[in-house]
Amino acid sequence: MISDDELGHSISYWPSVSDLFMTLFVVAIALVGAVVLVVLPDPTDQLVVARIIGPVNQIRAQLGNLPPIENDSVKTIVETALQETAEHTVTRLNGYANAMGELGQEVVTRIDLERRIQALQAEAEQYHIALAEAQTATDTAARISEELQQATADLAAASAQVAELEQKVMTLELRQGIHLDDKPPIITIADADKRHFFSSGSATLTPDFKIDLTSGGFEEIAAEILKRNRDGRHAVDTLEIIGHTDGVPVARRGNLDVVLPLLLEGDSSSFERLTPGSNNDLGLLRALAIKHAWIEFVEQHSEREQLHPIAVRTYSAGQTLPVDAGGYRAADARSRRIELRLTKLR
């Protein structure tokens, strides 16, 4: 609720209840006196007039701006004074009525002001709540920003550590003769370079050829695998064996379509029954023969646990990649070769 001071003024014209009752009482006496004056059988009766003068003088005293009636006044003077008193009383009552109307308007205005103040207070409370929420959001954003900055700094530090570790690894591998981008060598076993190789048109390994493979190409491949996959690294995971032939035709009928599935299903004895019908067949059979020899080599190697995970894939290039460009029909011992390649496919 608001006070008069908050409204900026005070109401000074409020009539008291006693004033209103006194006024009504005086008016009633004046009316009674007028009636008495009119109906008296003997209006000159000075006793009656004297009784009327007292109450009328009280009214005139309450009005404050009328002189009292003399006690020895005659009837005509009393009538005139009584009429004057009544007129002033009505004027005063009209003033009270107007004041009451203005007061009622002030009350209505006062209530409207109170309601508006309450609405403004509620709106201000909502603003306070919104401000508190905005402050909370600002604090949260600041905290997230700090965490992001810290995460960025941590990431930068981690990146620096990774770069440092990569540099150390590179330095270590360079010392050990291995570079991160270094490709494993391709080991070639050619008819022209070795003491022993496959017989013409054959994919059978002789005992001497196996010895050459074990002490030569296989040991070199094993050393490369162990060097590149040590300390938990897996730089290579697959050994590819590619069989190449020269351009001399194979003059017999092959049976790979029939017998090869038996070999692939695990029947090792079927290898001796395989007959190549083309240089492509012959290149594949020679690659398969090298694969079986490699598997036997791994089983006897002291580091077989490191060599076992290496997958072996066999391919045939036939006569499609001769040493000399265009020598697809030449009988060239250099083109009759086996290539061993280490790579990473998984």
KADA-V347618 format. One record per residue. N is the residue number from 0. PSI is psi in whole degrees, -180 to 180 (NA if undefined). Layout:
n: <N & N>
psi: <PSI & PSI>
This chain:
n: <0 & 1 & 2 & 3 & 4 & 5 & 6 & 7 & 8 & 9 & 10 & 11 & 12 & 13 & 14 & 15 & 16 & 17 & 18 & 19 & 20 & 21 & 22 & 23 & 24 & 25 & 26 & 27 & 28 & 29 & 30 & 31 & 32 & 33 & 34 & 35 & 36 & 37 & 38 & 39 & 40 & 41 & 42 & 43 & 44 & 45 & 46 & 47 & 48 & 49 & 50 & 51 & 52 & 53 & 54 & 55 & 56 & 57 & 58 & 59 & 60 & 61 & 62 & 63 & 64 & 65 & 66 & 67 & 68 & 69 & 70 & 71 & 72 & 73 & 74 & 75 & 76 & 77 & 78 & 79 & 80 & 81 & 82 & 83 & 84 & 85 & 86 & 87 & 88 & 89 & 90 & 91 & 92 & 93 & 94 & 95 & 96 & 97 & 98 & 99 & 100 & 101 & 102 & 103 & 104 & 105 & 106 & 107 & 108 & 109 & 110 & 111 & 112 & 113 & 114 & 115 & 116 & 117 & 118 & 119 & 120 & 121 & 122 & 123 & 124 & 125 & 126 & 127 & 128 & 129 & 130 & 131 & 132 & 133 & 134 & 135 & 136 & 137 & 138 & 139 & 140 & 141 & 142 & 143 & 144 & 145 & 146 & 147 & 148 & 149 & 150 & 151 & 152 & 153 & 154 & 155 & 156 & 157 & 158 & 159 & 160 & 161 & 162 & 163 & 164 & 165 & 166 & 167 & 168 & 169 & 170 & 171 & 172 & 173 & 174 & 175 & 176 & 177 & 178 & 179 & 180 & 181 & 182 & 183 & 184 & 185 & 186 & 187 & 188 & 189 & 190 & 191 & 192 & 193 & 194 & 195 & 196 & 197 & 198 & 199 & 200 & 201 & 202 & 203 & 204 & 205 & 206 & 207 & 208 & 209 & 210 & 211 & 212 & 213 & 214 & 215 & 216 & 217 & 218 & 219 & 220 & 221 & 222 & 223 & 224 & 225 & 226 & 227 & 228 & 229 & 230 & 231 & 232 & 233 & 234 & 235 & 236 & 237 & 238 & 239 & 240 & 241 & 242 & 243 & 244 & 245 & 246 & 247 & 248 & 249 & 250 & 251 & 252 & 253 & 254 & 255 & 256 & 257 & 258 & 259 & 260 & 261 & 262 & 263 & 264 & 265 & 266 & 267 & 268 & 269 & 270 & 271 & 272 & 273 & 274 & 275 & 276 & 277 & 278 & 279 & 280 & 281 & 282 & 283 & 284 & 285 & 286 & 287 & 288 & 289 & 290 & 291 & 292 & 293 & 294 & 295 & 296 & 297 & 298 & 299 & 300 & 301 & 302 & 303 & 304 & 305 & 306 & 307 & 308 & 309 & 310 & 311 & 312 & 313 & 314 & 315 & 316 & 317 & 318 & 319 & 320 & 321 & 322 & 323 & 324 & 325 & 326 & 327 & 328 & 329 & 330 & 331 & 332 & 333 & 334 & 335 & 336 & 337 & 338 & 339 & 340 & 341 & 342 & 343 & 344 & 345>
psi: <149 & 151 & 172 & -36 & -39 & -29 & -15 & 1 & 169 & 155 & 118 & -5 & 19 & 120 & 142 & 158 & -37 & -36 & -42 & -44 & -39 & -43 & -45 & -38 & -43 & -42 & -42 & -43 & -39 & -39 & -40 & -41 & -39 & -41 & -42 & -43 & -34 & -39 & -4 & 137 & -26 & 89 & -11 & 2 & 106 & -22 & -43 & -43 & -41 & -35 & -30 & -35 & -37 & -54 & -37 & -41 & -35 & -42 & -46 & -35 & -39 & -38 & -34 & -12 & 16 & 136 & 154 & 158 & 134 & 145 & -28 & 19 & 148 & 176 & -46 & -38 & -41 & -41 & -46 & -44 & -37 & -43 & -43 & -42 & -42 & -43 & -46 & -36 & -44 & -41 & -43 & -41 & -40 & -39 & -42 & -40 & -44 & -42 & -40 & -40 & -45 & -38 & -41 & -40 & -39 & -39 & -44 & -46 & -39 & -41 & -43 & -41 & -41 & -42 & -41 & -41 & -41 & -42 & -42 & -38 & -41 & -41 & -41 & -38 & -41 & -40 & -40 & -43 & -46 & -39 & -41 & -42 & -41 & -38 & -40 & -44 & -39 & -43 & -41 & -43 & -39 & -41 & -44 & -40 & -43 & -42 & -39 & -42 & -41 & -42 & -39 & -42 & -41 & -41 & -42 & -41 & -41 & -40 & -40 & -40 & -41 & -44 & -40 & -42 & -41 & -39 & -41 & -43 & -44 & -43 & -43 & -42 & -34 & -39 & -33 & 4 & 16 & 133 & 150 & -36 & 8 & 127 & 141 & 147 & 152 & 117 & 123 & 130 & 106 & 150 & -32 & -19 & -18 & 156 & -29 & 143 & -176 & 147 & 161 & 125 & 8 & 156 & 23 & 134 & 125 & 158 & -40 & -37 & -39 & -40 & -43 & -41 & -45 & -46 & -13 & -95 & -41 & -42 & -37 & -42 & -44 & -42 & -41 & -43 & -49 & -37 & -39 & -18 & 18 & 168 & 36 & -2 & 157 & 71 & -30 & 148 & 0 & 138 & 120 & 132 & 118 & 125 & 129 & 147 & 173 & -165 & 9 & 126 & 152 & 114 & 61 & 171 & 129 & 164 & 23 & -35 & -27 & -46 & -32 & -39 & -33 & -42 & -43 & -26 & -4 & -1 & 91 & -25 & -19 & -11 & -38 & -20 & -4 & 133 & 118 & 141 & 1 & 171 & -31 & -42 & -43 & -42 & -40 & -42 & -39 & -37 & -39 & -38 & -43 & -38 & -47 & -37 & -38 & -41 & -42 & -38 & -43 & -42 & -26 & -2 & 145 & -24 & 35 & -28 & -30 & -25 & -25 & -41 & -12 & 118 & 153 & 128 & 139 & 140 & 163 & 128 & -9 & -132 & 16 & -18 & 68 & 158 & -46 & 128 & 131 & -2 & 54 & -19 & 0 & 147 & 79 & 119 & -28 & -31 & -23 & 98 & 164 & 130 & 131 & 121 & 132 & 138 & 176 & 113 & -10 & NA>
